[in-house]
Amino acid sequence: MEFETRAIHDGQAPDPATGAVVTPIYATSTYAQAAPGEHGGYEYSRTANPTRTALEDVLASLEGAGPGGGAVATASGMAATALAGYLLRPGDHLVIPDDAYGGTFRFVSQVLASQGVEWTAADVTDPGAVAAAAGPSTAMVWVETPTNPLLRIADLDAMAAVAHDAGALLCVDNTFATPYLQQPLARGADLVLHSTTKYLGGHSDTVGGALVTADPDLAERLRFLQNAAGPVPGPFDAYLVLRGIKTLAVRMDRHGANAARVAAFLDGDDRVAEVIYPGLASHPQHALAARQMAGFGGMVSFRPRGGPEAAARVASSTSVFLLAESLGGVESLIEVPASMTHLAASGSALEVPADLIRLSVGIEHPDDLVADLDRALG
Ligand SMILES: *Cc1c(COP(=O)(O)O)cnc(C)c1O
């Protein structure tokens, strides 16, 4: 069945006990057993919970994990990153993007590094640079595409080849694209990571994450780690993400259409020095984005003329776009990564331009969004 249909039905059959059309929020920590060790698949909610199972099953379906694969839902995107980190051992080497999500950079540089994991930041738009950064101890290549906040595109086919040549796993943070626009497992990725806080949840009302794989051994290892380390979402949070996923396709269509409108407006405006959107023909990897993505997504970055002061002024002057971290919700958000989401990266190889503004374009009427930016640019 097609994506939109699976988003609504996979993992979400009517409740067997009552026929409820919507997956119930199973608010229970434990499950009665018929005899010691004799149960219906659920013993304890850290190990498994039916609301979470529904979410994991639909995520596995949408990412194309196949019959042997699976998904593990986590308490946040960073909890998913931490679980992926548990796959690494002291002495293992990891390659991360040189404009990785700030939290990923913080976790790798301050947590994994303290446990003996070596890392290198590389330009993931350049397969040669990633191949050069990988060595005999490289166990994982970590890719975001589009990257946050510079919206660079990594060639997933090439990244899979580079990672596998090095004997490493390829982990793709698919938060920005969502499985509606891009399915990394089909291009050779071993692991897909999500912050479900963003587009999958879609309403800025919950924090969550997930890891998805098509590899049966890796799926089993992830389930073991999920239970052993315990960073699970509660059933209400799992329900909110499940509910969000049902409308993912229609939301992503509108996010993309609105982002294209906003990018075109900014691109033609003298008060703007640079616009970064993969859907613009001027984006250096527009053709690659068109090849591996079904659309260009809802994120737009730009640099107003006038430097960091101008960026701070514009970001403080919008009224429809709310000045806030995070992204992927129905409401439009504006932020300055250098002083907000990417503050942890300042002074490092991952530092982003101080005058860069990042927009998460919501699903409001595009005329209102353009008018808001027009006013704020002054
Ligand atoms: C937000 C985000 C994360 C971290 O997810 P949380 O849910 O905030 O823990 C990881 N990667 C990307 C690309 C993100 O945008």
The ligand as a Gaussian input file, in Angstrom:
#p B3LYP/6-31G(d) Opt

LIG

0 1
 C       16.053000      18.149000      17.184000
 C       17.019000      17.323000      16.446000
 C       17.686000      16.264000      17.075000
 C       17.529000      15.963000      18.563000
 O       16.221000      15.606000      18.873000
 P       15.502000      15.918000      20.290000
 O       14.151000      15.336000      20.097000
 O       15.511000      17.393000      20.480000
 O       16.288000      15.228000      21.349000
 C       18.555000      15.500000      16.316000
 N       18.768000      15.773000      15.005000
 C       18.155000      16.787000      14.366000
 C       18.421000      17.027000      12.929000
 C       17.261000      17.590000      15.069000
 O       16.659000      18.604000      14.431000

